[in-house]
Amino acid sequence: MLAILLLLGTTGVALVATLLSVLLLVHRLRRRNRVSPAHPSPAPVGWLWSPRLAARLHRRLRAAVAVARMVARRHAGDPYPPRTVGLAGELEREAVAVDHHLALLGRLPVAERRRPLAQVIADVGRIERVASRLSMLEVQAATPARLAA
């Protein structure tokens, strides 16, 4: 009888440990899938690796926001941060809004999402261009004048 209780106890501990590990993994994947670390994303976790168009657009948004956050992080303690920090915040909010729209479109049937996806593709491209320009402005501002000449 004691052996059965020990076996059940050991099995229970193993099941609880496995369940906690799976929950932790799911939580970390959901956090990694966010466009902005501060805002939960409605995008499915499968978009981290899916080759579908909506998933690729989502990953492009994540990359653009990562660039914008890098620009803002460089001036985290500045008493008078440059305007690029405010622009990076606006870009991040815009990307989160586009990501929410993209997640809704991803649930539609293929025939119904074609036309709206064209607008989202344009929005993602615009966000990427702005993030790239922010990065270039940051590099130009950090380059000493005599090196730039």
ZINORWO-V814220 format. One record per backbone hydrogen bond with DSSP energy under -0.5 kcal/mol. NH is the residue of the N-H (numbers start at 1). CO is the residue of the C=O. E is the energy in kcal/mol with one decimal. If there is no record, write none. Layout:
# ZINORWO-V814220
{{NH:CO:E} {NH:CO:E}}
This chain:
# ZINORWO-V814220
{{5:1:-2.0} {6:2:-2.4} {7:3:-2.2} {8:4:-2.6} {9:5:-2.4} {10:6:-2.5} {11:7:-2.5} {12:8:-2.5} {13:9:-2.2} {14:10:-2.2} {15:11:-2.5} {16:12:-2.5} {17:13:-2.5} {18:14:-2.3} {19:15:-2.6} {20:16:-2.6} {21:17:-2.0} {22:18:-2.3} {23:19:-2.5} {24:20:-2.4} {25:21:-2.2} {26:22:-2.5} {27:23:-2.4} {28:24:-2.4} {29:25:-2.4} {30:26:-2.4} {31:27:-2.2} {32:28:-2.3} {33:29:-1.6} {34:31:-1.1} {36:39:-0.5} {39:36:-1.6} {47:44:-1.8} {48:45:-2.1} {49:46:-1.4} {50:46:-1.5} {56:52:-2.3} {57:53:-2.6} {58:54:-2.1} {59:55:-2.3} {60:56:-2.1} {61:57:-2.1} {62:58:-2.2} {63:59:-2.2} {64:60:-2.2} {65:61:-2.5} {66:62:-2.0} {67:63:-1.7} {68:64:-2.1} {69:65:-2.9} {70:66:-1.7} {71:67:-1.9} {72:68:-2.1} {73:69:-2.7} {74:70:-1.2} {75:72:-1.3} {76:73:-1.5} {78:75:-0.8} {81:78:-0.5} {85:82:-1.6} {86:82:-0.7} {87:83:-2.3} {88:84:-2.2} {89:85:-1.8} {90:86:-2.2} {91:87:-2.5} {92:88:-2.1} {93:89:-2.2} {94:90:-2.3} {95:91:-2.5} {96:92:-2.1} {97:93:-2.0} {98:94:-2.5} {99:95:-2.4} {100:96:-2.2} {101:97:-2.0} {102:98:-2.7} {103:99:-2.4} {104:100:-1.7} {105:101:-2.3} {106:102:-2.2} {107:103:-0.6} {107:104:-1.0} {108:105:-1.4} {112:109:-0.9} {113:109:-1.3} {114:110:-0.9} {117:113:-2.2} {118:114:-1.1} {118:115:-0.7} {119:115:-0.9} {120:116:-1.6} {121:117:-2.8} {122:118:-1.8} {123:119:-2.4} {124:120:-2.8} {125:121:-2.2} {126:122:-2.3} {127:123:-2.5} {128:124:-2.5} {129:125:-2.2} {130:126:-2.4} {131:127:-2.4} {132:128:-2.3} {133:129:-2.4} {134:130:-2.6} {135:131:-2.1} {136:132:-2.4} {137:133:-2.8} {138:134:-2.1} {139:135:-2.2} {140:136:-2.6} {141:137:-2.4} {142:138:-1.7} {143:139:-1.1} {147:144:-0.9} {148:144:-1.6} {149:145:-1.1}}
